[in-house]
């Protein structure tokens, strides 16, 4: 970038009142499936439960209702059962509430309080680690070691994670819980870096923003819930591979860049310059240039994702069909060499391909089934959520 970069205030002033056209997003994802979980009423019941049982401010209630969490959660986790979708919906509500009860109060333009944020940072990570029954090294506490460490928090939003932790301890291995905790830490680290740059009155460079946005987007935590959604646990050999790490990384990048595109108007209007559209338009001072460049970066990330996905299939997956004589024949070769039956998750959970095949039929029948089925009682997650103030964005 030629010359000195603009200041935060000057860039905001330059972009103010500019018209920016968002190009169609669908062409960036050709042939990508778009399944939606048919158990959308499960998400609705969770949001309604939170709104009716917690003493939220009017701003929180309005934004929870306007966030369209039903479609968001059903789209992100299309293969979850009704109860699992409820569990995940509580997690998403927790993520929104913590983000706004902590981040918007002590780590936002004009409201930055580094000491308060650092205290919340330590308290949240310690509480999440304890709720997941992990010590500092990711090991589960045994009875011989004195059982679980006591887990408590004076912050109601943080404490609401306890019920989610119970579900993850029941359903996740130590390695899976550690992976979630690591994603949570990356999120908080991203917020911390963002705040420190803002307190220093420095607009982040594109490289700096790229480095911490993976965390501040919260996407890694959402991806860490996918194995809960499908009831599966992939071998650590696969999870640690360059191929799946690449799939994970590029998924995060595609998601946060797309979010920056659709939220640019809102964020820039609130004085929040930490957005790809703004930073990539800083050189010319034109928001449309930033938008066009951001779309190009998304296109590149999609290409990398698809490359990693092909490599993952080539290394780990084998598609096997039964020949006419009843024997199983292989198509391709993978390190894991899983058949459809072998590829099923915990408790003989259907494979992903089986879930895709059945999803259309489930959508057709769901209205009739939900009308006949009694409503399940929500889990008592948010036991300590009363009397807190938050602003869900």
NUDO-395026 format. One record per residue (C-alpha): residue in one letter; z, y, x. Coordinates in steps of 0.05 Angstrom, whole numbers, padded with zeros to 5 digits, always signed. Layout:
aZYX ...
//
This chain:
x+00000+00000+00000 x-00022+00066+00030 x+00030+00119+00040 x+00102+00118+00016 x+00114+00077-00047 x+00133+00117-00109 x+00205+00123-00129 x+00231+00087-00190 x+00234+00151-00231 x+00166+00176-00210 x+00132+00110-00227 x+00166+00108-00295 x+00143+00180-00307 x+00072+00163-00286 x+00068+00102-00332 x+00100+00137-00391 x+00053+00145-00451 x-00003+00106-00418 x-00041+00058-00462 x-00043-00013-00435 x-00085-00068-00466 x-00059-00139-00462 x-00119-00186-00454 x-00119-00251-00494 x-00071-00301-00463 x-00099-00365-00492 x-00159-00369-00445 x-00110-00373-00386 x-00087-00441-00412 x-00149-00479-00433 x-00137-00548-00462 x-00062-00541-00456 x-00027-00576-00515 x+00017-00534-00560 x+00063-00582-00597 x+00120-00555-00638 x+00183-00594-00654 x+00185-00611-00728 x+00261-00605-00730 x+00259-00529-00732 x+00313-00527-00785 x+00361-00554-00732 x+00352-00490-00692 x+00360-00448-00754 x+00425-00482-00771 x+00453-00468-00701 x+00435-00395-00703 x+00464-00389-00773 x+00528-00423-00749 x+00535-00375-00690 x+00523-00315-00735 x+00573-00338-00788 x+00630-00363-00743 x+00631-00311-00687 x+00652-00239-00691 x+00588-00210-00663 x+00569-00137-00663 x+00514-00115-00711 x+00466-00106-00652 x+00476-00179-00632 x+00465-00204-00702 x+00401-00164-00711 x+00372-00187-00645 x+00391-00260-00655 x+00355-00257-00722 x+00294-00222-00693 x+00289-00264-00630 x+00254-00320-00669 x+00293-00372-00632 x+00270-00425-00680 x+00198-00422-00656 x+00218-00409-00584 x+00264-00470-00578 x+00218-00515-00620 x+00159-00496-00575 x+00195-00505-00510 x+00227-00571-00528 x+00178-00605-00576 x+00201-00677-00565 x+00276-00670-00577 x+00311-00705-00634 x+00344-00662-00686 x+00413-00667-00655 x+00388-00657-00584 x+00349-00596-00608 x+00414-00569-00635 x+00448-00581-00568 x+00392-00544-00533 x+00393-00488-00584 x+00467-00476-00569 x+00449-00473-00495 x+00395-00421-00510 x+00444-00380-00551 x+00495-00384-00494 x+00442-00361-00445 x+00424-00301-00488 x+00497-00283-00499 x+00518-00287-00427 x+00457-00248-00405 x+00474-00192-00452 x+00549-00195-00450 x+00549-00191-00374 x+00481-00168-00348 x+00468-00113-00398 x+00539-00086-00391 x+00548-00085-00316 x+00479-00097-00286 x+00430-00052-00322 x+00398+00015-00305 x+00452+00068-00312 x+00507+00016-00323 x+00510-00019-00255 x+00580-00039-00233 x+00575-00084-00171 x+00648-00102-00170 x+00649-00124-00243 x+00585-00163-00234 x+00609-00199-00172 x+00673-00219-00209 x+00632-00245-00268 x+00585-00280-00220 x+00641-00320-00188 x+00676-00335-00254 x+00613-00359-00289 x+00591-00405-00232 x+00661-00434-00224 x+00666-00447-00299 x+00598-00480-00304 x+00613-00523-00243 x+00679-00545-00272 x+00650-00558-00341 x+00597-00602-00309 x+00651-00640-00271 x+00622-00621-00204 x+00661-00599-00143 x+00632-00552-00090 x+00588-00608-00063 x+00561-00633-00129 x+00605-00695-00131 x+00639-00719-00194 x+00715-00719-00195 x+00746-00788-00200 x+00814-00809-00227 x+00836-00824-00156 x+00821-00752-00137 x+00862-00725-00194 x+00809-00724-00249 x+00772-00662-00270 x+00791-00594-00244 x+00819-00550-00300 x+00764-00506-00329 x+00781-00440-00361 x+00754-00370-00368 x+00780-00306-00397 x+00709-00284-00414 x+00691-00311-00483 x+00617-00314-00468 x+00627-00354-00405 x+00678-00400-00438 x+00628-00418-00492 x+00592-00462-00441 x+00647-00514-00446 x+00616-00551-00505 x+00548-00551-00472 x+00581-00579-00410 x+00610-00636-00451 x+00541-00655-00476 x+00512-00653-00406 x+00568-00696-00377 x+00555-00747-00432 x+00479-00748-00424 x+00465-00727-00352 x+00477-00761-00285 x+00512-00724-00229 x+00445-00708-00197 x+00418-00679-00262 x+00480-00637-00272 x+00477-00612-00201 x+00404-00593-00212 x+00425-00552-00273 x+00481-00519-00235 x+00434-00501-00178 x+00387-00469-00228 x+00445-00430-00257 x+00463-00404-00188 x+00391-00384-00174 x+00393-00344-00239 x+00457-00307-00220 x+00432-00296-00149 x+00369-00264-00178 x+00409-00217-00220 x+00452-00198-00160 x+00392-00182-00116 x+00361-00141-00171 x+00425-00101-00180 x+00434-00088-00105 x+00364-00060-00099 x+00375-00015-00159 x+00442+00010-00132 x+00407+00026-00066 x+00358+00067-00108 x+00301+00025-00080 x+00244+00001-00123 x+00232-00072-00104 x+00169-00088-00066 x+00124-00140-00098 x+00147-00191-00047 x+00221-00176-00062 x+00209-00180-00136 x+00171-00246-00129 x+00230-00273-00090 x+00284-00260-00141 x+00247-00261-00207 x+00248-00337-00207 x+00323-00330-00217 x+00330-00270-00262 x+00280-00299-00311 x+00328-00356-00329 x+00268-00404-00332 x+00296-00453-00282 x+00356-00468-00326 x+00310-00482-00385 x+00268-00530-00344 x+00331-00565-00322 x+00342-00583-00396 x+00276-00620-00404 x+00305-00688-00383 x+00358-00678-00437 x+00303-00664-00487 x+00265-00728-00473 x+00325-00772-00458 x+00300-00791-00389 x+00321-00790-00316 x+00267-00789-00264 x+00282-00821-00197 x+00307-00772-00145 x+00250-00793-00100 x+00203-00764-00152 x+00244-00702-00167 x+00249-00684-00093 x+00175-00695-00079 x+00129-00637-00061 x+00087-00653-00122 x+00142-00647-00175 x+00175-00589-00138 x+00108-00554-00142 x+00101-00569-00216 x+00171-00540-00227 x+00159-00478-00184 x+00092-00460-00215 x+00119-00471-00285 x+00173-00420-00271 x+00122-00371-00242 x+00074-00378-00301 x+00131-00367-00351 x+00162-00306-00319 x+00095-00272-00307 x+00074-00285-00379 x+00141-00257-00402 x+00130-00195-00360 x+00063-00185-00394 x+00088-00188-00465 x+00153-00150-00452 x+00124-00094-00409 x+00125-00043-00466 x+00198-00057-00483 x+00224-00059-00412 x+00187+00003-00387 x+00210+00040-00449 x+00282+00024-00431 x+00273+00050-00360 x+00270-00020-00330 x+00218-00017-00275 x+00229-00089-00252 x+00166-00117-00284 x+00103-00145-00253 x+00058-00099-00293 x+00093-00037-00266 x+00100-00061-00194 x+00027-00085-00190 x+00004-00018-00219 x+00046+00024-00172 x-00010+00032-00121 x-00059+00066-00168 x-00008+00092-00218 x-00046+00059-00274 x-00011+00010-00320 x-00076-00024-00339 x-00089-00041-00265 x-00020-00072-00263 x-00035-00112-00326 x-00102-00137-00300 x-00073-00157-00233 x-00015-00193-00267 x-00065-00233-00309 x-00100-00252-00245 x-00035-00276-00213 x-00021-00318-00275 x-00090-00349-00271 x-00077-00368-00198 x-00009-00398-00215 x-00040-00439-00272 x-00091-00467-00222 x-00036-00486-00173 x+00004-00518-00230 x-00055-00561-00251 x-00067-00582-00179 x+00005-00604-00171 x+00002-00640-00238 x-00059-00679-00216 x-00025-00697-00151 x+00038-00718-00187 x-00003-00764-00232 x-00040-00792-00173 x+00023-00808-00134 x+00073-00830-00186 x+00037-00851-00249 x-00002-00913-00267 x-00038-00920-00333 x-00039-00993-00351 x-00076-01023-00410 x-00075-01094-00437 x-00139-01131-00422 x-00172-01176-00472 x-00135-01237-00445 x-00068-01203-00457 x-00054-01188-00384 x-00038-01118-00361 x-00091-01085-00318 x-00078-01023-00277 x-00117-00958-00273 x-00101-00921-00210 x-00039-00930-00167 x+00027-00893-00163 x+00090-00899-00120 x+00131-00913-00182 x+00078-00956-00217 x+00109-00949-00286 x+00079-00981-00348 x+00089-00949-00415 x+00149-00994-00429 x+00178-00984-00359 x+00168-00909-00365 x+00215-00903-00423 x+00278-00863-00412 x+00351-00877-00426 x+00366-00918-00488 x+00293-00940-00491 x+00272-00869-00508 x+00197-00865-00523 x+00152-00845-00467 x+00122-00776-00468 x+00054-00803-00487 x+00083-00841-00546 x+00119-00778-00568 x+00054-00738-00566 x+00019-00790-00609 x+00074-00790-00662 x+00086-00715-00664 x+00031-00699-00713 x+00056-00751-00762 x+00127-00726-00754 x+00105-00655-00771 x+00071-00679-00835 x+00132-00717-00859 x+00188-00672-00836 x+00194-00627-00897 x+00203-00687-00942 x+00253-00720-00894 x+00294-00657-00885 x+00299-00646-00960 x+00329-00714-00968 x+00376-00715-00908 x+00445-00684-00908 x+00458-00627-00860 x+00494-00649-00797 x+00558-00613-00778 x+00546-00568-00718 x+00583-00586-00655 x+00645-00542-00643 x+00615-00510-00581 x+00633-00437-00581 x+00707-00446-00587 x+00725-00382-00551 x+00668-00337-00573 x+00707-00294-00623 x+00717-00219-00613 x+00667-00207-00558 x+00613-00156-00558 x+00542-00171-00535 x+00473-00146-00543 x+00421-00200-00547 x+00354-00178-00520 
//
